[in-house]
Amino acid sequence: MRRFLTMLFMLAMAAIAGPALAHKASDAYLQLSRTDGIVHLRWDVSLRDLDAVLDLDQNGDQKLSWGEVRGRMDDIRAYALAHLRLQAGQCAISETQPPALESRVDGTYLVLQLHSRCAAGEALRLDYSLFREVDPTHRGLLRVDMGEGRMPALQSLDPSAGAVSVALGPTASDAREDASTPKRADGTSFFLDGVHHILIGYDHILFLISLLLPAVLVRRSGEWRPVVRWPQAVWPMVSTVTMFTIGHSITLALAGLKVVSLPPRLIEPAIALTIIVAAIDNIVPLLHGRRRIFTFLFGLIHGFGFANVLAELDLPVASFAAALLGFNLGVEAGQLIVVSIALAVLLALRRQRRYPPLVLRGGSAFAIAVAAVWFVERVFDLKVLPV
C-alpha cells in the first residue's frame, strides 16, 4: 500500500506539469443590460483563446495583428455566435457596431457589441458554450445591470453546464416602484469559481505541495526523521498555509480593486520562481528557518495570479466585496482539499526509508524542473510542455 501511495503521489506530481499557463485561466467577460425590451450585450473574448481554436496566427510569429484578426472576422463571428443562445435560440442576436480590439492587463481582447429584441420577463434563459469542446476550464464572467438604483448581479457561466436562468431585474414599470431599494449582488456563484480556479491552478498546487513535502519530517542530528504523531506535521503546516492565505488574500483584494496592478507577464514568471525557491529549500536550506515569513511574501505574489478574474468586471465596491468574499472562500476551500489529500498521503508515507531521498528530494527536484520550464515559457512566451 505504501509503495502504491508513493507511485500515486509521483504520478500526481507529474500530472501537475500540465498547462504551462495554468494560473491564468481562460475567461471571457460579458456585460448585459436591458432597455425598452432590447437586451444589450458586450462580450470580450481573449484573442489568445480564439487563436487556439481558429488558428488566427497565419504567419506563425506568435503575434496576432489586426490584419490577421480582420481577415478571419467572419469565422470569429460565426464561431462565437454559434456558442451563445438566448431563450433557447428564439431571440436572434445581431451586432450593433463593428468588432474592436481592447488591451487588458492579461492580453488583447476582441470586443463584440451585440443586441437582441427579446421578450423576457425578469429572467433570461442564456446558453453559453464558448470553447466547451476544447477547453473545459473556460468560464464566462457575467455582469448584469439590474437597473437604476440597483447593484449589478454577477454570475459565472460554465460552458458545460447547459442553459442557465439569468435574472434581469424588474421590468421598466416595476423598476420605478422598486428603485428606492438597492440590492447587493450575490457573490455565491463565485465560490465555485474560486474552487475551480485553484484546482486548475497547477502552479499554485505545485507550490503548496513543495511546502508540504518536508512537513512530515523533522531534522535531528543532520538527518531527516519522520514525525512521531500526525499533529506534529499538521499544526505547523496549518500556520504555514495560513500565512500563505493571508498573503494572497491581501493582494487579491488590492489588485481586484485596482489599487495595485501588475501584468501577468511579470506575475506568472514570479510565481514559477516561488516554486523553485520553496523546492530548493527542501534540499539545501535557503530560507534558514524563516519559511513562514517567505511563505507570506510568496502568497502576496500568488494573489495577483487570481486577481484578474474580478478586476476586469469593474464592479461597485459593494458588489465587489460580495464577489471577492465568495471567490476567496472558494479558493480557500479548494486549497484545503489539496492540502488535506496531499498531507494524508505524505503522512502515510513518512516512515518509508526512501521518503527523504525519493519523495522529499526527488519530488523537490521534479518541482524545480517543472517550474524552471514554466519560467522560461513565461518569460520568452514559448510553449514547451504539452497542454
N, C-alpha and C positions, 0 to 999 in steps of 0.2 A: 504494500500500500504506500509506503513512504517513497519507494522508487517511482511508483506511478505518479505520486504527487509532485516529485521532483521533475519528472518529464513533462507533466501537465503545466507546471509553473514556467518551465523554459519555453514551452510552446506558446504560452500566453505572452511571454516577453517577445517572442518572435512575431506574434500577431500584431503587437503594438507598432511594429515597423511598417505600418500601412501607409495611409495617405500622408505625404510629406508636409502638406499644409493643413493638417488636421485641425489645428486650433482655430483657424479662420474658416468657420463653417460656411456652407453655401446658403445665402439668404437673399431674398428679394423683398422689396418694400412696396406696400400698397397703401394708398390713401383714398378713402371712399367717402363720398358725401351725396346728399340728395337735395335737390331744389326743384320745386314745381313739378314733381313726378319724374324728373330726369335723374338717373344715377350717374354721378361723375366719378371717374377712377383714374388716379395717377399710378402707374406701375413702373418701378425702377428695377431693372434686371441687370446683373453683372455681365459685362462683356466677356469676362473670363469664363463664366459658366456657359454662355451662349456659344463661345468658341469651342468648348469641349464637346458640344452636341452637334454643331453645324459646321465645324472646321472653317471658321471665318478667315483664319490667317493663311491666305493663299500663297504668300511668298516664303512662309516658314521662318520668319525672322523673330518670332515670339513677341511681336508688337502689332497691335491692331490699329490701322489707320482709318480715318473717316471714309476714305475711298473704298477700303475693303468692306467696311460695315454697310455703306450705302449701296454697294453693288449686290449685297445679299439681303437688302431690306425686305423684299417680298417674301423670301424664305423665313426671315425672322418673324415677320408679322404672322405668317401662316402658322408657324410653329407655336408662337405664344398664344394666339387666339384659339388655337385648337385645344389648348390646355386650360382654358378659363370659360366657364359657363355660368350664366345667371338664370335662375328659375328653371333649371333643367333644360336649358337651351331655348326657352320660349322668348327670352329677351335678346334681341340682336345687339351686338356690340360694334361700335364704329369709332374711328379716330376723330378727335376734334381739332388736331393740329399735327404737323409732321413730327416724326420722332426726333429726339435730340440726345446729345451726349452730355453727361454731367460727371465731373470728377469728384470723388468722395475720398475719405481718408484711406479706404481699403481698395481703391481702384476706380476704374471708369465704368459708369452705368449707362445703359440705354433707357431713356425716359419715354414711355408711351402715355399719351393723354387720350383717354377713352370716355365714351358716354353711352348710355342706353336708356331709351324710353321704356321704363319697366313698371308694370303695375304691381307694386309691392306695398304691403301694409307697414307694420312696424318691424318686419324681419324680411330678409332677402336670402334666398337659397343660393349658395355660392359653391361651385365645384372647382377647386383649384388643384391642378395636377401637373404643374410645371416640373420638368426633369424627373418625373416619377419613374420612368423606365430606365434611367441611367444613374440617378443619384438619390438613394433612399434617405440621405442625411439632409436634403434640402428642406428649407422651411420658407413660407411666405409670411412676413410680419405685417399684419394688417392694422391700420389705424382708421377708425370710423368717426367722422364728425357727426356728433349726435344733435347738433343744432345749437342755436344761440343760448348761452347761459348754462350749457351742459358740458361736462368733461368728455373728451373723446374716449371711445371704447377701444380696447386693444384685444387682438386675437392672433394666435399663432396658427398658421394653416399648414397642416401636414398633407402633402400631395397624395399619400397612400391611404388617407382616412376617408376619402369619399366626400360627398357634398355635406356642407355644414350650414346651419342657420345663423345668419349674421344680423344682429339687432341694429336697426336703423334709427331707433328712437321714435318719438311721436310724429304723426303727420303734421302738416303746417297748421291746421286748426287746433290740434291737441297741443302743439308746441307753445302756442300763445298762452294757454291756460297753465302749462307746466314749467314755463321758462323761469319762474321765480324760485324753483327748487333745483339747484345744481346738484348733479350726481357725479360721484367719482367713478373712474374706470376701475374695473375689477382686474387685478393682476393675477388671478388664479390660473388662467391659461398659460402664464409664463412660468409657472412652477415646473410643469412637464417639459417646457422648452429648456429650462435650466438643467434638468436631469439629462435631457437629450444632448445638450452642448458639452457637458462634462464627459459623458460616455463615448462621444465621438472625438473628444479631445485627447488623442493618443499621446501627444507630447506632455500634456498635463498628467495623464495617468502614469507615464513612464517616470516623470519626476517624483510622483508620490511613491511609486514602488522603489525608486532609488533611495528614498528616505527610509522606507520600511525594511530594506534588506538587513541592516545591522541591528534592528530594533530587538530582535530575539536573542541577541548575544551580549555578553559583557566581556571586556578586555581585562584579563588578570595576568600579571607577570609576563606581559608581552604576548599572551595567547588569547584567542577568542574561545570563550566557553558559553554554552547555552544557558539561558536564564533558568532558574530552578522552577519558578512558578510563573504562570502567564501574566499576573498583574505587573510583574517586573518589566514586561515588554509593553503592555497596553497603556499604562498611565503615562510613561514618558512619551509614547507615541501620540497620545491624546493631546498633550501640551504642545508638541511639535506641530501637529496638524492644526491646532487652534491658532498658533502664531501664523501659519500659512493662510488660514481662513481670514484672520483679521487683516492681513496684508492685502490679499486680493479683493476683499470686500471694500476696503478704502479706495483703491484705485478704480474698481468697478463703478463706485458711486461718483467719484470725481470725474472720470472720463465720460461716464454716461451723461452727466450734467454739463459736459464740455468745459469744465474748469481747467482740466489738463487734457491735452490731445497729442498723441504720438502716433505716427503712421505704422501700419503693420510691417513695413519694410525694416523698421528698427526693432519693433517688439518681437516679431517672430524669431529672428536670429538670437535675440537676447534670451528668449525662453529656451532655445536649444542650448545656449551656454550654461544656463542654470542647471540643466540636466547633467551636463558634463562635469561641472564643479561638484554637484552633490554625489555623483558616481565616483569621481576621483577620490573624494574624501572618504569613501568606503574602503579604498585600497591604500592610499597614502594620506594621512591626516593633513588637511589643508586649513580646516576651519578651527582647529585647536580648541575644541570644547564650546565654541560659540555657534553651534549648529542651529539653535533655535532663533538666535538673532538673525543669522543669514537666511533662515527659512522665512522669517517675516519679510526681509528685504526681497527675497525671491518671489514671495507672494505678491508684493507690490507690482512686480513685472508681469506676473501671470494674470493679474486683474485686468490689465489692458487687453489681453487676448480675448476677453469676453465682452468688453465694453461696447464694441461697435454694434452689437445686437440691439441695444437700447438707445445709443447715442443718435443713430440715424433716424429715429422716429420723431425727434424734435417735439417732445411732449411737454405740456404744462407740468409744473412742479408736483402737483397733487397726483396726477396720473402717472408721472414718472416714479414717484415714491411707491405706488401700489405695484407697478410693473417690476421695479427694482427688488422689492421685498419678495415677490413671488419667484422671480428669476433666481435671486441669490439663494433662497431656501431650496430651490430645485438643484442648484449647483452643489450645495452642501449635502443634500440627500444623495445625489449621485456619487459625490466624493466619499460619503460614509459607506455606500455599497462597495466601492472599490477597495477602500481601506479594510473593511471588515473581512471581505473574502480573502484578500492577499495576506492579511495578518494571520488569519486562521490557518492558511496553508503553510506559511512560514513557521508558525508555532509547532505545527505537526512535524515539520522537517528539521527543527533546530538541533535535535540530538544526533542527527546523522553526522558521522565523522567527516564526510565530504562536504558538509554545508559551507564551512569557511572558504575552501578553495573553489568549489563548483558553483554554489548558489551566490555567495557574497561576492567573491572576486570575479567569478565568471559572469554572473549577472550584471555586475557593475561594468565590466569591460564591454559587454554587449550593449549596455545603455550608452556608454561613451561612444561606441562605434556608430550606433544609430543616430544619436544626437549630433555627432560630427557631420554625418551625411546631411541631416536636416539643415545644419548651419550653412554648409556650402550651398545647398539648394536655395536657401532663402536669401543668402547674400548675393548670389550670382544669377538668381531666377532660373534655375535649372530643374530638371526632373530626372532623378536617378533611381529612387525607389519606386517599385510598381504601385499604382493606385488601385 
